[in-house]
């Protein structure tokens, strides 16, 4: 029985006026010429079809891309924007018949997922219940213990894995990350002599910034051994060993409070809805009288489930067990623990700019990244970061900073805070009852 070319089958699904070019292993093609197309998608083998048949939808396409059965040359954002054309594919009876004509009996035999796919939380996993210490450690290891060298290629010298603060896209990633760290320090009203706890400190950039520019004594905790190793090296290199301590420690095991200020930047996504109350209670217990707490986290729009879909690309390859919370529920949980949620800021456009900068870094250092972590892992990060950039631009995901006060009745809070205009500390009434001069 004769089968129609793959290009004609795809055109029947999404139309033949595509903005990008498709080339198929059967020799057919679709879309503009290579010279005119911003990107070319190549379906290189029948294994791509096998993966899509075994896991219809996002996961099957992701597996094919990660393995290199489907490749993308050129503008990956143009390719990912095609999801708007076919957000929820529905094949007609005729289209199903056309699809089945392409399959051989061997195509129905499942093909093993790429080794980069996490099995955490899937059938057969022995890691136990969601958000136990052991399972959280496994999820963190999957995402963060990839390679410090790889992350430095992507994140740049700042080694900050959260959204930067952009006054203008032209300022560059390093300046924007400096501005974000300074914004956090300003919101926490840091000054010499205070103790700062950074929950999920990553590679130690924020605690080093706070110690160097604001004179605090800082403790950073992470459950990533590779992050801790890198952070300790940078602390020693900066001569901050007497003021900064890096620990491999779960936030639930920190008991040496009180801390005058606590930050949590890009870690909250790993806490889980079932543990929100415990998380905020623990932080509240660790916060000193008149202290401040800043929670910086990716969030979801109202009405969506907090957990990532188990068969989504992001869950399987990037953030196993990750959960995003609607910012209103975060504020409610924070206040139930005893904080006054005093200020909220949405930075989603800033995260889109940050992600696009990371994608540029990865693409510009592609050969180095592949040599370090392999082509599959590099493709995972390219797809994840580019897709996330579009998600923030379109409002499908958001990121918020929420500032909480430990004792609102005793706090001395500025009437109209304008931290973004303060590149260095200024003369303000600080929340600890002491006025201090600007940092010279």
C-alpha positions as CSV (number, residue, x, y, z in Angstrom):
1,X,0.0,0.0,0.0
2,X,1.6,3.3,-1.1
3,X,2.1,5.9,1.6
4,X,2.1,9.6,1.1
5,X,5.3,11.6,1.8
6,X,5.7,12.7,5.4
7,X,5.7,16.3,4.3
8,X,2.2,16.0,3.0
9,X,1.0,14.2,6.1
10,X,2.4,17.1,8.3
11,X,1.0,19.7,6.0
12,X,-2.4,18.1,6.4
13,X,-2.1,18.5,10.2
14,X,-0.7,22.1,10.5
15,X,-0.9,23.6,7.1
16,X,1.6,24.1,4.4
17,X,2.3,27.8,5.1
18,X,4.8,27.1,7.9
19,X,7.3,29.8,8.9
20,X,10.1,27.3,9.4
21,X,11.4,24.5,7.1
22,X,10.9,20.8,7.8
23,X,13.0,18.0,6.1
24,X,12.1,14.4,6.5
25,X,14.1,11.2,6.3
26,X,12.0,10.0,3.3
27,X,13.4,12.9,1.2
28,X,10.3,15.1,1.4
29,X,10.3,18.7,2.8
30,X,7.9,21.4,3.8
31,X,8.0,25.2,4.3
32,X,10.3,27.9,2.9
33,X,13.7,27.3,1.5
34,X,16.7,26.9,3.7
35,X,17.9,30.4,2.7
36,X,14.6,32.0,3.6
37,X,13.7,29.9,6.7
38,X,14.7,31.2,10.2
39,X,15.1,27.5,11.2
40,X,15.1,24.0,9.8
41,X,13.7,21.0,11.6
42,X,15.0,17.7,10.4
43,X,13.2,14.5,11.2
44,X,16.2,12.2,10.7
45,X,14.9,8.7,11.2
46,X,12.0,6.4,11.8
47,X,13.0,6.3,15.5
48,X,11.5,9.8,15.7
49,X,8.2,8.3,14.7
50,X,8.6,5.4,17.1
51,X,9.2,7.7,20.0
52,X,6.2,9.9,19.1
53,X,3.9,6.8,18.7
54,X,5.1,5.4,22.1
55,X,4.5,8.8,23.9
56,X,2.1,10.9,21.8
57,X,2.4,14.6,22.4
58,X,5.1,16.7,24.1
59,X,7.1,13.8,25.7
60,X,7.5,11.9,22.5
61,X,8.7,14.9,20.5
62,X,11.1,15.8,23.4
63,X,12.6,12.3,23.5
64,X,13.2,12.5,19.7
65,X,14.8,15.9,20.0
66,X,17.0,15.0,23.0
67,X,18.3,11.8,21.2
68,X,19.0,13.7,18.0
69,X,16.3,11.9,16.0
70,X,14.9,15.3,15.4
71,X,17.3,18.3,15.1
72,X,16.7,22.0,15.0
73,X,19.1,24.3,13.1
74,X,18.6,28.0,13.5
75,X,16.1,30.0,15.5
76,X,14.7,27.5,18.1
77,X,12.1,30.1,19.3
78,X,10.6,30.1,15.8
79,X,10.2,26.4,16.0
80,X,8.8,26.4,19.5
81,X,6.3,29.1,18.5
82,X,4.6,26.4,16.3
83,X,2.8,25.1,19.5
84,X,0.4,28.0,19.0
85,X,-0.6,26.5,15.7
86,X,-1.4,23.0,17.1
87,X,-1.8,23.4,20.9
88,X,-3.9,20.3,21.3
89,X,-3.7,18.0,18.2
90,X,-6.7,16.0,17.2
91,X,-6.4,13.6,14.3
92,X,-9.3,12.9,12.1
93,X,-10.2,9.3,11.2
94,X,-8.5,9.7,7.8
95,X,-5.4,11.1,9.4
96,X,-5.2,8.2,11.8
97,X,-5.4,5.8,8.8
98,X,-2.6,7.7,7.1
99,X,-0.5,7.6,10.3
100,X,-1.1,3.8,10.7
101,X,0.0,3.2,7.1
102,X,3.4,4.5,8.0
103,X,4.0,2.1,10.9
104,X,5.7,-1.3,10.7
105,X,5.2,-3.9,13.4
106,X,8.6,-3.1,14.8
107,X,7.6,0.6,15.2
108,X,5.1,-0.5,17.9
109,X,7.9,-1.9,20.1
110,X,8.7,0.7,22.7
111,X,12.1,2.3,22.3
112,X,14.1,3.1,25.5
113,X,13.9,6.7,26.6
114,X,17.2,8.7,26.6
115,X,19.3,8.1,29.7
116,X,19.0,11.8,30.6
117,X,15.3,11.2,31.4
118,X,14.6,11.1,35.1
119,X,12.7,8.1,36.6
120,X,12.0,10.0,39.9
121,X,8.3,9.8,40.6
122,X,7.6,7.3,37.9
123,X,6.3,3.7,38.2
124,X,9.0,1.5,39.7
125,X,10.9,4.3,41.5
126,X,12.1,3.3,44.9
127,X,12.7,6.8,46.2
128,X,9.7,7.0,48.5
129,X,7.1,9.7,49.1
130,X,7.1,13.1,47.4
131,X,9.4,15.7,49.1
132,X,11.1,13.4,51.6
133,X,14.7,14.3,52.2
134,X,16.1,11.4,50.1
135,X,13.8,12.0,47.1
136,X,14.4,15.8,47.2
137,X,18.2,15.1,47.2
138,X,17.8,12.8,44.2
139,X,15.8,15.5,42.3
140,X,18.4,18.2,43.1
141,X,21.2,15.9,42.0
142,X,19.4,15.2,38.7
143,X,19.2,18.9,37.9
144,X,22.2,20.6,39.5
145,X,24.9,18.1,39.7
146,X,25.5,18.1,36.0
147,X,28.8,19.9,35.7
148,X,29.9,23.2,37.2
149,X,31.8,23.9,34.0
150,X,28.7,23.4,32.0
151,X,26.7,25.8,34.2
152,X,29.4,28.4,33.9
153,X,29.2,28.2,30.1
154,X,25.5,28.9,30.3
155,X,25.2,31.2,33.3
156,X,28.3,33.2,32.7
157,X,30.8,34.3,35.4
158,X,28.0,35.5,37.8
159,X,26.9,31.8,38.3
160,X,23.4,32.9,39.2
161,X,20.6,30.6,38.2
162,X,17.6,32.8,38.7
163,X,16.2,35.8,36.8
164,X,18.4,38.9,36.5
165,X,17.1,42.5,36.9
166,X,17.3,44.4,33.6
167,X,17.0,48.1,33.5
168,X,17.5,47.7,29.7
169,X,18.4,44.7,27.6
170,X,21.6,46.4,26.6
171,X,23.2,46.3,30.1
172,X,24.3,42.7,29.7
173,X,23.8,39.6,31.8
174,X,26.5,40.2,34.4
175,X,25.3,43.7,35.2
176,X,21.7,42.5,35.4
177,X,22.6,39.7,37.8
178,X,24.5,42.1,40.0
179,X,21.5,44.4,40.0
180,X,19.2,41.5,41.1
181,X,21.5,40.5,43.9
182,X,21.7,44.1,45.0
183,X,17.9,44.4,44.9
184,X,17.6,41.4,47.2
185,X,20.1,42.9,49.6
186,X,18.3,46.2,49.6
187,X,15.0,44.6,50.3
188,X,16.5,42.7,53.2
189,X,18.0,45.9,54.5
190,X,21.4,44.2,55.0
191,X,24.2,46.0,56.8
192,X,27.4,45.1,58.7
193,X,26.9,42.9,61.7
194,X,23.7,41.1,60.5
195,X,23.4,37.4,59.9
196,X,22.0,36.2,56.5
197,X,20.8,32.7,55.7
198,X,20.4,31.9,52.0
199,X,18.3,28.8,51.5
200,X,19.3,27.0,48.3
201,X,22.4,29.1,47.9
202,X,23.4,27.6,44.6
203,X,27.0,28.4,43.7
204,X,27.2,31.0,46.5
205,X,27.0,34.2,44.4
206,X,24.4,36.0,46.6
207,X,26.1,35.2,50.0
208,X,29.4,36.4,48.6
209,X,27.8,39.6,47.2
210,X,26.1,40.3,50.6
211,X,29.3,39.7,52.5
212,X,31.5,41.8,50.2
213,X,29.2,44.7,49.6
214,X,27.0,44.8,52.8
215,X,29.3,43.4,55.5
216,X,27.1,40.6,56.7
217,X,27.9,37.2,58.1
218,X,26.3,34.7,55.7
219,X,25.4,31.1,55.7
220,X,24.4,29.4,52.4
221,X,22.8,26.0,52.4
222,X,22.4,23.6,49.4
223,X,21.9,19.9,49.0
224,X,23.9,19.8,45.8
225,X,27.4,18.6,46.6
226,X,28.8,20.1,43.3
227,X,27.3,23.5,44.0
228,X,28.8,23.5,47.5
229,X,32.2,22.5,46.3
230,X,32.2,25.4,43.7
231,X,30.8,27.9,46.2
232,X,33.4,27.1,48.9
233,X,36.2,27.5,46.3
234,X,34.9,30.9,45.3
235,X,34.4,32.0,49.0
236,X,38.1,31.1,49.7
237,X,39.2,32.8,46.4
238,X,37.4,36.0,47.5
239,X,39.0,35.9,50.9
240,X,35.5,35.7,52.6
241,X,36.1,32.6,54.6
242,X,35.7,34.4,57.9
243,X,32.3,35.8,56.9
244,X,30.7,33.2,54.6
245,X,29.9,29.5,55.4
246,X,28.6,27.1,52.8
247,X,26.9,23.9,54.0
248,X,25.5,20.8,52.3
249,X,22.3,20.9,54.4
250,X,18.6,20.5,53.9
251,X,16.7,23.7,55.0
252,X,14.7,21.4,57.4
253,X,17.9,20.7,59.3
254,X,19.0,24.3,59.9
255,X,18.6,24.9,63.6
256,X,21.2,27.6,64.4
257,X,19.0,30.7,64.2
258,X,18.1,33.4,64.7
259,X,19.1,35.1,61.4
260,X,18.4,38.7,60.9
261,X,17.6,38.2,57.2
262,X,16.7,35.1,55.2
263,X,16.6,34.7,51.4
264,X,15.3,31.9,49.3
265,X,16.0,32.4,45.6
266,X,15.0,29.7,43.1
267,X,14.7,27.0,45.7
268,X,11.0,27.3,46.6
269,X,9.9,25.3,43.4
270,X,11.3,22.2,45.2
271,X,9.3,22.6,48.4
272,X,5.9,21.2,47.4
273,X,2.4,22.2,48.2
274,X,2.1,19.7,51.0
275,X,5.0,21.3,52.8
276,X,4.3,25.0,52.3
277,X,3.2,25.5,55.9
278,X,6.2,23.6,57.3
279,X,8.5,25.6,55.1
280,X,7.3,29.0,56.2
281,X,7.0,27.9,59.9
282,X,10.7,26.7,59.7
283,X,11.8,30.0,58.2
284,X,9.7,32.0,60.7
285,X,11.4,30.2,63.6
286,X,14.8,30.9,62.1
287,X,14.1,34.7,61.7
288,X,15.3,37.1,64.3
289,X,12.9,39.7,65.9
290,X,12.4,42.5,63.4
291,X,14.0,40.3,60.7
292,X,13.0,40.1,57.0
293,X,12.5,37.2,54.7
294,X,12.5,37.3,50.9
295,X,11.0,34.5,48.9
296,X,11.9,34.5,45.1
297,X,10.2,31.8,43.1
298,X,8.7,30.9,39.7
299,X,4.9,30.8,40.0
300,X,1.9,29.7,38.0
301,X,-1.3,31.6,37.0
302,X,-4.3,31.0,39.2
303,X,-6.4,28.0,38.5
304,X,-3.6,25.6,37.5
305,X,-2.4,22.6,39.4
306,X,0.9,23.2,41.3
307,X,2.6,20.0,40.2
308,X,4.2,19.6,36.8
309,X,2.5,17.0,34.6
310,X,4.3,13.7,35.1
311,X,4.6,13.1,31.3
312,X,5.8,16.6,30.5
313,X,9.2,17.3,29.2
314,X,10.1,19.6,32.1
315,X,9.2,17.1,34.7
316,X,11.0,14.2,33.1
317,X,14.2,16.0,32.0
318,X,14.6,19.2,34.1
319,X,12.6,19.5,37.3
320,X,11.4,16.1,38.6
321,X,9.0,16.7,41.5
322,X,9.0,20.4,40.8
323,X,5.9,22.4,41.8
324,X,4.9,25.9,41.0
325,X,2.5,27.8,43.3
326,X,0.2,30.7,42.6
327,X,1.6,33.8,44.3
328,X,-1.6,34.5,46.2
329,X,-1.4,31.1,47.9
330,X,2.2,31.8,48.7
331,X,1.4,35.1,50.4
332,X,-1.4,33.4,52.3
333,X,0.9,30.7,53.6
334,X,3.6,33.1,54.5
335,X,1.2,35.2,56.5
336,X,-0.3,32.2,58.2
337,X,3.2,31.4,59.5
338,X,3.4,34.9,61.2
339,X,5.1,37.0,58.5
340,X,3.5,40.2,57.2
341,X,3.8,40.0,53.4
342,X,4.8,43.6,52.8
343,X,5.9,43.8,49.2
344,X,5.4,41.6,46.0
345,X,7.1,42.2,42.7
346,X,6.5,40.3,39.5
347,X,9.7,39.9,37.3
348,X,8.5,37.7,34.5
349,X,9.7,39.9,31.6
350,X,13.1,39.9,33.3
351,X,13.2,36.1,33.4
352,X,12.5,36.0,29.7
353,X,15.5,38.3,29.0
354,X,17.6,36.2,31.3
355,X,16.7,32.9,29.6
356,X,17.4,34.3,26.2
357,X,20.8,35.4,27.4
358,X,21.5,31.9,28.7
359,X,20.4,30.3,25.4
360,X,22.8,32.6,23.6
361,X,25.6,31.6,25.9
362,X,24.8,27.9,25.3
363,X,24.6,28.2,21.5
364,X,27.8,30.3,21.4
365,X,29.6,27.6,23.4
366,X,27.8,24.6,21.9
367,X,30.9,22.6,21.1
368,X,32.3,23.1,24.6
369,X,29.0,22.2,26.2
370,X,28.7,19.0,24.2
371,X,32.3,18.0,25.0
372,X,31.5,18.5,28.7
373,X,28.0,17.0,29.2
374,X,27.2,15.4,25.9
375,X,24.9,16.4,23.0
376,X,21.7,15.0,24.6
377,X,22.1,17.0,27.8
378,X,23.0,20.2,25.9
379,X,19.8,19.7,23.8
380,X,17.8,19.3,27.0
381,X,18.9,22.7,28.3
382,X,18.5,24.4,25.0
383,X,14.9,23.2,24.7
384,X,14.1,23.9,28.3
385,X,15.5,27.4,28.4
386,X,14.1,28.5,25.1
387,X,10.6,27.1,25.9
388,X,10.7,28.8,29.3
389,X,11.6,32.1,27.8
390,X,8.5,32.0,25.6
391,X,6.5,30.9,28.6
392,X,7.5,34.0,30.6
393,X,6.9,36.3,27.6
394,X,3.4,34.9,27.1
395,X,2.5,34.9,30.8
396,X,2.1,31.1,31.1
397,X,4.6,31.1,33.9
398,X,5.7,34.0,36.2
399,X,8.3,34.8,38.8
400,X,7.7,36.7,42.0
401,X,9.6,38.2,44.9
402,X,7.6,38.4,48.1
403,X,9.1,40.3,51.1
404,X,7.9,39.3,54.6
405,X,8.5,41.1,57.9
406,X,8.9,38.9,61.1
407,X,7.4,41.5,63.5
408,X,5.3,44.0,61.6
409,X,4.3,45.9,64.7
410,X,7.9,46.7,65.4
411,X,9.2,47.1,61.9
412,X,10.4,50.4,60.5
413,X,9.5,50.2,56.9
414,X,10.0,53.0,54.3
415,X,6.7,54.7,53.2
416,X,7.6,54.3,49.6
417,X,10.5,51.9,49.1
418,X,12.3,52.4,45.8
419,X,15.1,49.8,46.0
420,X,15.8,49.7,42.3
421,X,17.2,53.2,42.3
422,X,19.6,52.3,45.1
423,X,22.8,50.7,43.7
424,X,24.4,50.9,47.1
425,X,23.0,51.3,50.7
426,X,21.6,54.7,51.5
427,X,20.6,56.6,54.6
428,X,17.4,54.9,55.6
429,X,15.7,53.8,58.9
430,X,16.6,50.2,59.0
431,X,14.2,47.6,60.5
432,X,16.5,46.8,63.4
433,X,16.1,50.3,64.9
434,X,19.5,51.7,64.0
435,X,20.2,54.3,61.5
436,X,23.4,53.9,59.6
437,X,25.3,56.0,57.0
438,X,25.7,55.1,53.4
439,X,28.3,52.5,52.5
440,X,31.2,54.6,51.3
